[in-house]
């Protein structure tokens, strides 16, 4: 078993969490904190993987310039507005 020494601030945080009744003791607080750390690390890893996937895809299929994307969006919006206007008649 590893013994962990908390700072005064960490002890106050743990005590406040236990005072709410949500946690039975310091071990429950530490368990919750470690689960949050694990979840954060998993989210970060997933985000970094998505960036790598996006880079790989753009290397394979090419890049789009912002002007190209904006022009395509403008065309989609104009088409939707034209359909909506035609349906109002």
N, C-alpha and C positions, 0 to 999 in steps of 0.2 A: 504494500500500500504506500502510495506517495503522499507525503504531507505537503500541503501548499500553504504558504504564508501570504495572507492578504494584506494589502496596504490598508490604512485607515479608511480611505475613500472606498475601496472595494468592499471592505467589511460593512460600511454604512449602506452601500447599495444592496448587499446581500441581506442585511437586517431589514431594510425597507421592503424588499421583496417578500421576505418571510412574514413581515407584519401584516401584509395584505391577506395572508392565509392561503395564497396560491402555492406556496412552497412549504414543505414540512420542516426542512432544515437546510443547512449550507450545501449538502451534497446535491439536493434537488436543484438549487440555484446553479451550481456548477454544471450539473448535467444539462440544464436548459441552455446555459451559455455555450457549452461545447457543441450542442446540437445546432445552435444558431451559427456558430463558427463553421461547422461542417456544411450547413446549408449555403452559407455565403461562399465558401470555397467551391462548392459544386456549381453554384450560379456563375461564379467567375470563370470556372473552367468551361462551362457551356457557352458563355459569351465569347471567350477567346477562341473556342472551336468554331463558333459561327463566323467570327472574323476570318479565321483561316479558310473556312469553306467559301466565304464570299470572295476572298482574294484568289483562291484557286479557280473558282467559277469565272471570275472576271479575266483571269489569265487565259482561260480556255475559250471564252466566248467574246471577249473584248469589253471595253469600257464604254459607258455612255457619258457624254458631256452633259452638264447641267442644262445647257441651252436646248439640247435634244429632248431631255426629259420634260422640261417646261413646255416646249412646243407640242409634244405629244399630249400632255395634260390639258393644254389650252384647246387642242383639237377635240379631245374627249368631252370637255365641258361645253364647247360650242355645239357639238353634235347633240348632246343631251338637252341643251337649252332649245335647240331647233326642234327636236322631237316634242319637247314639252310645249313649245309655242304652237306647233302644228296640232297638237291634241287639244288645245284650248279653243280652237276655232269651231 
